[in-house]
Amino acid sequence: MKRAAYSVGFFLVLAGLTFAQRRYGGGEGGYIGEDVKTAREVGSHSTGTEVWSNPKGFEKDVFTFVRIRYDRGNFGFGGFGRGGGRGGWSTDTPDSDLNLSFRLQQMTSLKVDPDGRYIRLTDPELATYPFIYIVEPGGLYLSEPEALALRKYLLNGGFLLLDDFWGDRAWLNVAQELKKVFPERNFAELGLEHPLYHCVFEIKAKAQVPNVDTGANSQYTGVTWETQHDGDVRTVHHRAIFDDKSRIMVLALHNTDNGDGWEREGEDDYYFHNFSEKVAYPLGINIVFYVMTH
C-alpha cells in the first residue's frame, strides 16, 4: 500500500495547548445500517460535533478516521463476546470519530476528512485508508476472509488501532482473534521510550481514560477504571504487533477508553480537563501523527 502525500506538518497553535469545550444539543441514535457509510450521517449521541470543509483540490489528500464494522462472537458470556459487555463496533460513534477528526483539523496543519468512514475489512476500499480503528474488541470476531484481508492490509503498510476493552477475558479474545491474522507474531508492550510518545505531545505515562460517568465521579472516588470487568483493570497497557522492520502494525490500548474521552468532551468540565484534554486527545493525536509519518 502506498500512502498518499499527506499534509502532516503538525504544528501546535500554542505551546500550552488548551482545548475549548463545546456544548450543543445532541440527538439519540440506534442501529446503524450497512447503507450508512460515514459518521456524519449519524446523529450526535453527545453534545454535537463541528462541521468543516477542506479547500478544493484537497478532497483526497486528507486523513480519514476509518471505523471498522465487525460482527461479535458468541462465546457463552451472555452472547456478547468473550470480553462481555453490550457494546459493539459502533460504540461512541459518531462523536468520537468526528471530535478527534476536528481536533486534528483544528490544532494541526493536517487536512482531515470531515465525515469519517465506516467500512468492513473485506471491502475493496480498505487499501485506500492507511489507518483503521476497532472499538470494544473484547467481543470481536474475525471470519477467515476478514482475517486474511486484515493480514494483507497490515503487511502492505496499514495500521490498526484497538481501543476500549477491559479485563482478562477481553484481552484473551483480542489476542486469540489477532492470532488468526498473525499466527507467527505476538503482542509486545510498547515502552514509553518509543518515539510515538514524543512526536507531538510529550507523553510520560500510560494514563487511564474511564467512561464519562466514572471519570466525572473520580474526583471524589479516585476510581478511574471500570469495576465490572475481571482481572487487573487498573493497569493500562499499550501493546503492539510489529512487522519485520519494527513498524507498528497494530496498537491495542487495553484498560482504557479513549473513545469516550473524544466522544464525551463536552459533557462534564472535570472529565474534559482531566481525561479528554490531558490524556485522550494527546495520545490520539500522537498516534495519528506517528502512523502517518512512519
C-alpha positions as CSV (number, residue, x, y, z in Angstrom):
1,M,0.0,0.0,0.0
2,K,1.4,3.4,-1.0
3,R,0.5,6.2,1.4
4,A,-0.7,9.5,-0.1
5,A,1.4,12.5,0.4
6,Y,-0.5,13.7,3.4
7,S,0.0,17.3,4.7
8,V,1.3,16.2,8.1
9,G,3.4,19.3,9.0
10,F,1.9,19.2,12.5
11,F,2.3,22.4,14.5
12,L,0.9,23.5,17.8
13,V,-1.1,26.7,17.7
14,L,0.1,27.5,21.3
15,A,2.9,25.9,23.3
16,G,0.5,25.3,26.2
17,L,-2.3,23.8,24.1
18,T,-5.8,24.2,25.6
19,F,-8.9,22.7,24.0
20,A,-12.0,24.8,24.0
21,Q,-15.2,22.9,25.1
22,R,-18.3,22.9,23.0
23,R,-21.8,22.4,24.3
24,Y,-24.6,21.6,21.8
25,G,-27.8,19.7,22.0
26,G,-27.3,16.1,20.7
27,G,-29.7,13.6,19.3
28,E,-30.4,9.9,20.0
29,G,-29.1,7.2,17.8
30,G,-29.7,3.5,17.4
31,Y,-28.9,0.7,14.9
32,I,-26.6,1.8,12.1
33,G,-27.4,0.1,8.9
34,E,-25.0,-1.1,6.3
35,D,-26.1,1.6,4.0
36,V,-24.7,4.3,6.3
37,K,-21.1,4.9,5.2
38,T,-19.9,7.8,7.3
39,A,-20.1,9.1,10.9
40,R,-21.5,12.4,9.6
41,E,-24.7,10.6,8.6
42,V,-25.5,9.6,12.2
43,G,-27.0,11.9,14.8
44,S,-24.8,13.0,17.7
45,H,-25.1,10.9,20.9
46,S,-23.4,13.5,23.0
47,T,-23.1,17.3,22.7
48,G,-22.8,17.8,19.0
49,T,-19.9,17.9,16.5
50,E,-18.3,20.6,14.5
51,V,-18.6,20.8,10.7
52,W,-15.8,22.0,8.4
53,S,-14.7,21.7,4.8
54,N,-11.3,21.4,3.1
55,P,-10.1,23.7,0.2
56,K,-10.9,22.4,-3.3
57,G,-8.1,20.2,-4.5
58,F,-7.6,18.5,-1.1
59,E,-10.6,16.2,-1.2
60,K,-8.4,13.1,-1.4
61,D,-5.2,14.4,0.2
62,V,-6.6,14.1,3.7
63,F,-6.5,11.9,6.8
64,T,-9.7,9.9,7.2
65,F,-10.8,8.4,10.5
66,V,-12.0,4.9,9.4
67,R,-14.0,2.8,11.8
68,I,-14.3,-1.0,11.1
69,R,-17.7,-2.7,11.2
70,Y,-17.4,-6.2,12.7
71,D,-19.6,-9.0,14.0
72,R,-19.5,-10.0,17.6
73,G,-18.7,-13.6,18.6
74,N,-20.9,-15.6,20.9
75,F,-18.6,-17.3,23.4
76,G,-21.1,-18.0,26.1
77,F,-20.7,-14.8,28.1
78,G,-24.2,-13.6,27.8
79,G,-24.0,-13.7,24.0
80,F,-21.9,-10.5,23.9
81,G,-18.5,-11.8,23.2
82,R,-15.7,-13.2,25.3
83,G,-15.0,-9.8,26.8
84,G,-18.6,-9.3,27.9
85,G,-20.5,-6.0,27.6
86,R,-23.2,-5.0,25.3
87,G,-21.3,-2.6,23.0
88,G,-20.0,-3.3,19.5
89,W,-18.4,-1.8,16.5
90,S,-20.4,1.4,16.7
91,T,-19.7,2.3,20.4
92,D,-19.0,6.1,20.9
93,T,-19.7,6.9,17.2
94,P,-20.3,9.4,15.6
95,D,-19.0,11.9,18.2
96,S,-15.7,10.2,19.0
97,D,-14.7,9.9,15.3
98,L,-15.8,13.4,14.4
99,N,-14.4,15.1,17.5
100,L,-10.9,13.6,17.1
101,S,-11.0,14.5,13.4
102,F,-12.0,18.0,14.3
103,R,-9.2,18.4,16.9
104,L,-6.7,17.1,14.3
105,Q,-8.0,19.7,11.8
106,Q,-8.2,22.5,14.4
107,M,-4.9,22.0,16.2
108,T,-2.6,20.9,13.4
109,S,-2.0,21.6,9.8
110,L,-3.3,18.2,8.8
111,K,-6.2,18.2,6.4
112,V,-8.9,15.9,7.7
113,D,-11.9,14.3,6.2
114,P,-14.9,16.0,7.9
115,D,-17.1,12.9,7.6
116,G,-15.1,9.8,8.6
117,R,-15.8,6.4,7.2
118,Y,-17.4,3.1,8.2
119,I,-16.1,0.0,6.4
120,R,-15.8,-3.7,6.6
121,L,-12.4,-5.5,6.4
122,T,-13.4,-7.3,3.3
123,D,-14.4,-4.1,1.5
124,P,-12.1,-3.5,-1.6
125,E,-11.8,0.2,-0.5
126,L,-9.9,-0.9,2.7
127,A,-6.5,-0.4,1.0
128,T,-7.4,3.2,0.3
129,Y,-7.1,4.1,4.0
130,P,-3.8,3.7,6.0
131,F,-5.5,4.0,9.4
132,I,-8.4,1.9,10.8
133,Y,-10.0,1.8,14.2
134,I,-11.8,-1.0,16.1
135,V,-13.6,-0.3,19.4
136,E,-14.5,-2.8,22.1
137,P,-12.6,-5.7,20.5
138,G,-13.3,-7.8,23.6
139,G,-16.2,-9.1,21.6
140,L,-14.5,-9.0,18.2
141,Y,-14.9,-12.0,15.9
142,L,-12.9,-12.3,12.6
143,S,-14.1,-14.6,9.9
144,E,-11.4,-16.3,7.8
145,P,-11.9,-13.9,4.9
146,E,-11.7,-10.9,7.3
147,A,-8.5,-12.3,9.0
148,L,-6.9,-12.8,5.6
149,A,-7.9,-9.3,4.4
150,L,-6.6,-7.7,7.6
151,R,-3.3,-9.6,7.3
152,K,-2.8,-8.3,3.7
153,Y,-3.8,-4.8,4.7
154,L,-1.4,-4.6,7.6
155,L,1.6,-6.2,5.9
156,N,1.1,-3.8,3.0
157,G,1.5,-0.7,5.3
158,G,-1.8,-0.3,7.1
159,F,-2.3,0.3,10.8
160,L,-5.0,-0.9,13.2
161,L,-5.8,0.8,16.5
162,L,-7.8,-1.2,19.1
163,D,-9.4,0.7,22.0
164,D,-11.9,0.5,24.9
165,F,-11.7,-3.1,26.2
166,W,-11.1,-4.1,29.8
167,G,-10.1,-7.1,31.9
168,D,-8.6,-10.5,31.2
169,R,-11.4,-12.1,29.1
170,A,-11.4,-9.1,26.7
171,W,-7.7,-9.3,26.3
172,L,-7.8,-13.1,25.7
173,N,-10.3,-12.5,22.9
174,V,-8.2,-9.8,21.3
175,A,-5.0,-12.0,21.5
176,Q,-6.8,-15.0,20.0
177,E,-8.5,-13.1,17.2
178,L,-5.3,-11.4,16.2
179,K,-3.6,-14.9,16.1
180,K,-5.9,-15.6,13.2
181,V,-4.2,-12.7,11.4
182,F,-0.6,-13.3,12.6
183,P,-0.1,-16.8,14.0
184,E,3.6,-16.1,13.8
185,R,3.6,-12.8,15.7
186,N,2.8,-11.8,19.3
187,F,1.9,-8.6,21.1
188,A,4.6,-6.7,22.9
189,E,4.3,-3.9,25.5
190,L,5.2,-0.6,23.9
191,G,7.8,1.2,26.1
192,L,7.4,4.9,26.9
193,E,10.8,5.5,25.2
194,H,9.2,4.8,21.8
195,P,9.0,7.9,19.6
196,L,5.2,7.6,19.3
197,Y,5.1,9.1,22.8
198,H,7.3,12.1,21.9
199,C,6.4,13.1,18.4
200,V,3.8,15.9,19.1
201,F,2.9,15.8,22.8
202,E,5.4,14.6,25.4
203,I,3.6,11.7,27.0
204,K,5.3,10.4,30.1
205,A,2.7,7.9,31.4
206,K,0.1,5.4,30.1
207,A,-2.7,7.3,31.8
208,Q,-6.2,5.8,32.0
209,V,-9.4,7.2,30.5
210,P,-12.6,6.0,32.1
211,N,-16.1,6.3,30.8
212,V,-17.6,9.7,31.4
213,D,-19.7,8.8,34.5
214,T,-16.8,7.0,36.2
215,G,-14.4,9.9,35.3
216,A,-16.7,12.7,36.4
217,N,-17.0,11.0,39.8
218,S,-13.3,10.1,40.1
219,Q,-12.6,13.5,41.7
220,Y,-14.4,12.1,44.7
221,T,-13.8,8.3,44.5
222,G,-10.3,8.1,43.0
223,V,-11.6,5.3,40.7
224,T,-10.7,5.6,37.0
225,W,-11.3,2.0,36.0
226,E,-14.4,0.1,35.1
227,T,-15.0,-2.2,38.0
228,Q,-17.4,-4.7,36.4
229,H,-14.6,-6.4,34.5
230,D,-12.4,-9.3,35.5
231,G,-8.7,-9.3,36.4
232,D,-6.5,-6.3,36.8
233,V,-8.3,-3.4,35.2
234,R,-6.3,-0.7,36.9
235,T,-3.2,-1.1,34.8
236,V,-3.2,0.4,31.3
237,H,-1.4,-1.5,28.6
238,H,-0.3,-0.3,25.2
239,R,0.6,-3.4,23.3
240,A,1.8,-3.6,19.7
241,I,2.4,-6.0,16.9
242,F,5.4,-5.1,14.7
243,D,6.3,-6.1,11.2
244,D,9.8,-7.3,10.2
245,K,11.1,-3.8,10.0
246,S,9.8,-2.8,13.5
247,R,6.9,-0.8,12.1
248,I,3.9,-0.8,14.4
249,M,1.0,-2.6,12.5
250,V,-1.4,-3.0,15.5
251,L,-1.7,-0.9,18.7
252,A,-4.0,-2.2,21.4
253,L,-5.0,0.3,24.2
254,H,-6.2,-2.0,27.0
255,N,-7.9,-1.0,30.2
256,T,-8.7,2.5,28.9
257,D,-11.5,4.2,26.9
258,N,-10.0,6.9,24.8
259,G,-13.2,6.8,22.6
260,D,-15.2,8.2,25.5
261,G,-12.6,10.9,26.0
262,W,-13.1,12.0,22.5
263,E,-16.9,11.5,22.4
264,R,-17.8,13.0,25.8
265,E,-15.6,16.0,25.9
266,G,-18.4,18.5,26.3
267,E,-20.5,16.7,28.9
268,D,-18.5,17.4,32.1
269,D,-15.9,20.1,32.9
270,Y,-13.8,17.9,35.2
271,Y,-13.9,15.0,32.8
272,F,-12.9,17.2,29.9
273,H,-9.9,18.8,31.6
274,N,-8.6,15.6,33.3
275,F,-9.2,13.0,30.7
276,S,-10.1,14.4,27.3
277,E,-7.6,17.3,27.3
278,K,-4.8,15.6,29.2
279,V,-4.9,12.0,28.0
280,A,-7.3,11.0,25.2
281,Y,-6.5,13.8,22.7
282,P,-2.8,14.0,23.2
283,L,-2.5,10.2,22.7
284,G,-4.9,10.1,19.8
285,I,-3.0,12.9,18.0
286,N,0.4,11.4,18.7
287,I,-0.8,8.0,17.3
288,V,-2.2,9.5,14.1
289,F,0.9,11.7,13.6
290,Y,3.3,8.8,14.2
291,V,1.4,6.4,12.0
292,M,1.1,8.9,9.1
293,T,4.8,9.7,9.1
294,H,6.2,6.2,9.6
